[in-house]
Structures are given as structure tokens and as C-alpha cells.
């Protein structure tokens, strides 16, 4: 039941609305967590993998049976809210260095094509979830990044989602002139209504055109119209009162630019402001699904205290690769900054982190070998109700889609299986399930 849709209707050609109290029927399984706040999903991706021997926790099981490894030490304040999954495998043909793992992890299926021309077979799991829980917010999902111009999100074949990676642009989009805090009197732009009416007119004309097109054109048009429908819904929601969440407020406005310094991105500065904005986007119910790419696959960024690009180091640094480990430690430090931002937002008796499922992962394990075994994967927060303070270790290279299926179902998407062929799984990861 969509509360906003329920409250709006047409009578004698005019829009009418009816105010109702909060009712239990609005609290559907896909809409809200047990806390009364919405379920949220936030993914954090970093490229080029890690060094498994310095990543894998010590011990297995729950609570005191395990401890964090060297590279996970920045997450020590969050151990009680963390699940570390190790030893699992992405069951796709490893024919596209870095891209095979990324596509397999995000979509549950193998990439289609070859190294020079490839795409995905289906939508990525963040969009699968967004289509279920994101229909009542201004944005069904947000796709953003820190030091990248390449997203890790797809709506389907040849439909990679664009990414917001400039902090000032992200801020203007979310918290610019159309945003108002609960309790503020909104200034409704009259052009919003005009734009909606224009879109409605276009949709009427499309029905005639649709009857004249071939199958492929119909598919292309349908994808385009999905975007148009999303825009219509977004324009409508901009004119509605935001939820009265006490912690919803405008975040700090970013700097205009964060230029590289001596060839090195300002990772910490960019990530800190993006983390604050993502937290407020969730707290203000602008969206309930965020796909965040910290660094993209196959990146060659210069990180602090390194003398070569990250990808080059994974292949050419000798021995135990201390600089590669330093990059992983840096990435986990920045992931902790994101968790800090979520925990800093109070919600009821807990925090935003308690109501958000935060997943962190990379597309390979050891970057030097492009291995799809030992994929690093973390789940933080309580938003999906999955087990916390857990290290689950697989010794049989289990299908990582079992973990993905646990998350997808816990977020309220009722599916019987996930993946195709070798990636197919009907079973979730029982050790992780609520």
C-alpha cells in the first residue's frame, strides 16, 4: 500500500486529498524495518581487491569467537555491527579481467560479450532492491562515487547507470532549491507542474507510436519511458511534504572543487563530504537505496604513501606487497568514515546505521591474479536484520550468490532464486540469515 497514492485522488476533475493517521497496513514488509524507520541499502565498492592473508579475520563464528584482521582494524568500533564473509567465490567465467568479477557480483550472472565489447545480462542487485523499496521516495536510488566516473549499477543490458561523483553537483541535486526540511514552508516552483503536464502529454502520444514499432525499438522505447516515468514521480514527490524524521537537515555544502594534489585524489576530503550527504539523503528519505563507488575496478590511482598507481602495485610490487596492503587499509579507513556518518544520525532509540544495510566489496580477491575466489565482502548495520558480529568462512568456495540472496530477501524482495547456470542459487547463506 502506497500511502501517498492512497491519499490522493480525482473528484470532479480536481485533485483532492484525505489526511489519515499512521495505520499498521502502511507498514508492509518491504517498506519498513522493525524500528518503524525505512529499510535502506547502501553499497560501497572499491577496485583491485586486496591481499587475502591480511584481510581474513582470525577465528570464525559469532561475537568473541573471532577478531578483526590487520586490514580490517579501522572497523574495530563497528565489530558488533559487522558481518565478514570470506572464502566465497563468484561463479562466472573469468574472461574479462576485473569486469567479470564486477558484473558477476553486481548482477549474479556472467557478462555478455568479450573484452572489447561487453554488457550485463540483467539489472544489478541494487536496482532489483530499489524497484521494490524505492517507489515512495524522490529518488528510487542514487548512484554516486568518490574518485571515479564509472558506476557499478545497471538497469539492464547496455544500460549502465550514470554516476554523480562531484560533491557540489550531488549537493545541488539533493539539497538545492527544491529541497526543504520538515517543518519548513516549501516554495513550490510552478514550472514543476508544467513539466509534469508536458510529460503526461508525451506519454499519451507514445501509445500511438508504440503500435508502429518493431520489437527492438519497443525495448529501447520502454527503457526510455522508464526514465520518463521515474521523472514524473520525482517531480510529484518534490511537491509533497517530506517525512517528519527529526534528524533530517541540510548537510554541509561542499567545496566547488576537490582537485588532485600532486596527482593524488583527495580521497579523505571527498569521501567525508559524500558520506555526510549520503547519510542525510537517507535520513530525509530522499532515497532508500544508494550505490556508492569509492574507486572503480581497474583503477590506477595514486594513494597516500605509495609510489605507483594501485593497479600497477597489485601486479608489480614484489613480496608481500606492503603498499597494496596500505591501500586496502586506507580503503577500510574510508569505509569506517561512512559508517561514522551513518551512526552520527539518531533515529528513535538507535541510529541511521541501525536501520541501514551497508555492503562493502571488491571485484577480485588478490589483484595480482584476478582471482574470483576469496572475494572480500562486509555487511554492516542492522537495516536488513541479518546477523551481526559474525565471521563466516567458507572452505569450499561456495557460491557468493548465496550471500547476495540473503541480502536481497532480507531487504524485502521475495525471490525464489538468484543467478543463472553456474551462478544459480536457491539457497541463501543460512549462517547470515536472521
N, C-alpha and C positions, 0 to 999 in steps of 0.2 A: 504494500500500500504506500503510495507516494503522497505524503501529507500535503505538499504544496499543490499538487494536481487535484487532490480531493477538495481543497478549499476554494478552488477557482472554477467558475462555470460561466455559461452564457444565459442571459434571460432577456427576452425581447430585444435581442441584438446588442445588449450591453454586457460588459464583464462585471460579474458580481462575485463576492467572496463571503465566506462564513467563518467567523472565528470559533475555534474549538479548543478545549483544554487538551493537554497531552493525554493520549489514550494508549493502553498497552498494545493495541493492534498495530500501532505505528512502530513498535519495537520488534521488527522482523529479524530473523536470524542473520540476514545479510547486511542489516543496517547498523546494528549497534552491538557493542561488547557488553558484558555483564555489568560494567560500571555505569551504564547509561550514556556513555560517550561513544561516538562512532568508532568502528574498527578502521585502522589505517594501515597501509603498506608503504614502506619506503625502502628502495633498493640502493645499495652503494656498491658500485663496480670499480675495480682497479685493474689495470692491464699488466700483462707479462708474468703473472703468477708469483711464486715465492720459492723459498728453499724449504721443502717439507720437513727436513730434520730439525730445523729451528722454529718451525711453526706448530707441529703437532704437540698438543698438551701432554703432560705427564700424568699417567693413570687414566682410568676410564670410569664412567658411571656418573652418579649424582653427587652433588654437594662436596663433601670432604674427600671423596674418592679420587679426585683429580685436581690438578693445578695448572695454571697458565704457563705456556712456554715463553722463551725469550722474546720472540717476535710479537706475542700477544700480551706482553706485560703492560702496555699502555691501557689495556682494558681491565686492569685489576679492580678499579672501583665498580665495575659492572659485572663481575663474575657471577653474582647471584641472579642476574637477569640475562645470562648468556647461555646459548647452546652452541657448542663447537661440533661440527660434523666432519670427520676425517676418514680417509681411506675409500671414499666413494668415487665412481667413475662415470664420465659422460660417454654413453654407449653409441657414439656416432663414428663413422669413418673419419680418421684424422688426416684428411687430404688437403685441407686449407689451413696452413699454419696460423694459429691464433683465431681465425674466423670459424673453423669447425667447432671448436670448443665454445666460443661465444654463442653461436647460433643454437648448438645443442643444449646449452644451459638455459638460454632465454626462451626457446620455443619448444623444447622437449623432443625435437626432431632434427634430422640431418639437414645441412644446407643443400640447396638445389643448384647445380651448375658446376663450374670449375673455378680455378683461382683467378682467372681474368674476368669472369662474369658469373656471379653467384647471387642468390637471393634466399629468402626463407620460404618454408613450405606453409607456414601458418603464422598467426599472431603470436607475439611474445606473451609470457605468462602475466606480466604486469597489466597488459591490456585486457587479457581474459578476466582478471580480477576487477579491473576498472569498469568493464562493461556490466559487472554485477553490482558493485557497491558505489559506483561513481556517478550515478544518474541524478542525484539530488544536489550536486554541488555546482559551482560556477564552472569549474574545470573538471571534466571526467578524470583526467590525470594531468600531471605536469612532468615534462621531460626536460631535465636541466643538467648542467655539468660544471666542473671546476676548471680543469685545464684541458679542454677538448672541444672540438667542433663536431664530434661524431657521437650519435646517440646509440643506446643499446636497446631500443624499443622499436617494435614493428606492429603495424596494424594488419599485415598480411604480406603476401609476395609482392616484391617491388614497392613496398610502402613503408620505408623506414621513416620513423617519426623525426621531425626537426627538433633541434635542441636549443635551449636558452642557456648560454654559457657566459654572457656578460652580466655581471651583477646589477648594473644600473638599468639595463633593459628588463631584467627579471623583476626588479623592484617596481619599475614603472608599470609593467603589465599587471602585477598583482595588487600593488598598493598605491597606484596613481589616482587620477581624478575620479574613477568610477568606484573606488573603494571607500567604504565608511564603516566606522566601528559601531558595535551595538550601542544603542542609545543616542547616536548622532542623527540629526535630521538629514536625510540624503538629498543631494541636489541631482535630480534626475535629468540627464541630458535628453532633450526632446528628440534628438536625432536617433536615439536608440529605438524608439517606437517606429520611426520611419524606416530604419534599416530592417527591422523585423517585417514590416509590411511588404517591403521590396522582396525580401526572401520568400515570403508567402506567395507572392505573385509568380516568382520564378518557379517555385515548386508546382504551381498549377500548370504552367506551360510545359513543364518537363513530362507530364503524363502523356501528352500528345507525341512528343519527340520519342519517348520510350518505345512506342509501338512501331517505329520505323527503323530501329537499330538492330544490328546483329548481336550475337551472344557476347563477343569480346567487348564491343562498345558498351553494352549494358553493364558489364562488370566494371569497366572503367568509370562509367557514369555513377554507378551505385557507390563506389568508393568516394567519388567527389561529393555526392549528396550526403553521405555520412558526415562529411565535414561541414556541409551546409546546415544539416540538422543540429549538429553539435553547436554551431554558432548561434542558431536560433534559440536554442535552450539557454545558452550562456547569456545572450542579450536579455532574455526574460528574467533570469536569476539576478542579473545586475540591478534590476528594479525591485527586488524583493528584500525584505528585512533579513539581515544575517542572523544566524543562531545567536542566542544570548549567552555565549560562552564567556565567562568572566575574564579569561586570560587573553582574549582576542584584542590585539593592539597593533598599531603600525610599528614595524621593526625599524632599526637604524637605517637611514638612507646610505647606500654605498657611495664610494668614490666614483667619479666619472670613468676613470681608467685604472687598471692594475697592470701596468706594463712589466715585461720581463726585466729582470735586473741581471746584467752580465750574462744574458742567455738563459736565465733560470726563471721559470714562472713563480709568481708569488702564491705558492700553494696555500700557506697558512692563512694569509690575509683573505684570499678569495674563498677558501673553504669556510672560514669563520663567518663571513657575512652571508654566504649562501646557506649555511646551516641555520643561522638565525631566521632568514627569510622562509626557508622550508618549514621550520617549526611553526612560524606564525601562519603560514598558508594552511597548515593542518589545524592549528588552534582556532582559526577563524572559519574553518570549514569551507575554504576556497576549493579544496580538493581533498580526497581521501587516499589517493594513490600518487606517489612520486617515484620516478625513475631518475636516479642521480648517478651520473658517470663521473667519478673522480678523475680518472685518466683512462683513455681508450686503449683497446687492445693494440699491441704492436707499437706502443708509443716509445719515443726515444728522448724523453725529457731529461734535462739535467736537474737532478735532485740535490738538496743540500749535502755537502761533504762527499760528493762524488766527482770524479774527473772525466766521466764519459756518460753518454746517454744510457737510459735504463735498459733498453733492448740490447744495445751493444754489450753492456755489462753482463747480461744474462748469458750471452754466448761466449764472451771473450775474457771475462775476469777469471783468473786461474784459482785453483784450490777450492777452498770453502766459500769463496765469493763474499767477503765481508761487506763490500759496498752494496751488493744485491740485497743482503740481509738488512743493511741500514735503510735501504729504500722501503722494504716491507715494514720495518719498524716505524718509519716515517708515515707510511700509509695508515697503519693502525693507530698512530697518534692522531691523525686527522679524522679517522673514524670515531675515535673517542670524543673529539670536539663536537661532532654531530650528535652523539649521544648526550653530551653535556647540554647542548641546546635544547634537546627534547625534554631532558629531565628538569631543566630550569623553568618549564611551563607547568604551573599547577593546574590540575583538573580534579575537582571533587576532593576525595581523600588521598589522591595519588598525583601522578604527573602525566604529561603527554606521552612520555616513554612507556608508561604502564598500559597505554591504550594504542600503541603503535607496534607493528611487527616490522623490525628493521633487519634486512638481509644484506650481508656483505659477501662478495665472492669475486673470483677472478676466472679467466677463461682457460687457463692451463695450471698445472702444478709447477713443476720445475721448468722455468723459461728456456733453459738450455736445450732441453729435449722435446719441448712442446707436448709433454705428456698429458693425457686426459684422465689418468689415474691420480689418486691423491688430490682431488680438487679441493681447494680451501673454501670453506663455507661456514659462515657465522650467522646466527639468528639472535637478535637482542630484543628486549622489550616484551611486554605482555599482551600486545594487541590482538594476537590470534589465539591466545590461551594455550600455546604449546609449552612443553616442559622447559624449564629454565635451570640454570646451574648444572649443566649436563655436558659431558663429553661422550659422544657416541663414536666408536671406532669400528669400521668395517675391515675385516681381514680377507674378504672375498671379492673385493672390487664391486660392491653392489651398485645397482643402477641408481644414479643420483636422482632420477625422476621419482623415486620413492619419497625423497625429501621434498621435492617440488610439489608432489601430490599432497603431502601432509600440509604444506603451507596453503596451497590453493583451497583445499577443503576447509581448513581452519578459518580462512578468510570469508567463508560463506558460499563458495562456488560448489555446487553439488554435481560433481562429475564422477563417472564410474571408472575412468582410466585416463592415462596421460601418456602421450608418445605414440610412435608407430614403429613396427619392425623390432629391431634390437633395442630400441629405447622404450618400448611399450611396458607399462606397468599398471596393474590393477591394485597393487598393494602400496599403501603409504608406509612411512617409517614408524613402526609402532612404538619404538623407544622414544620418539619425539612427540607423538600424538597426545592430546590432552587426556 
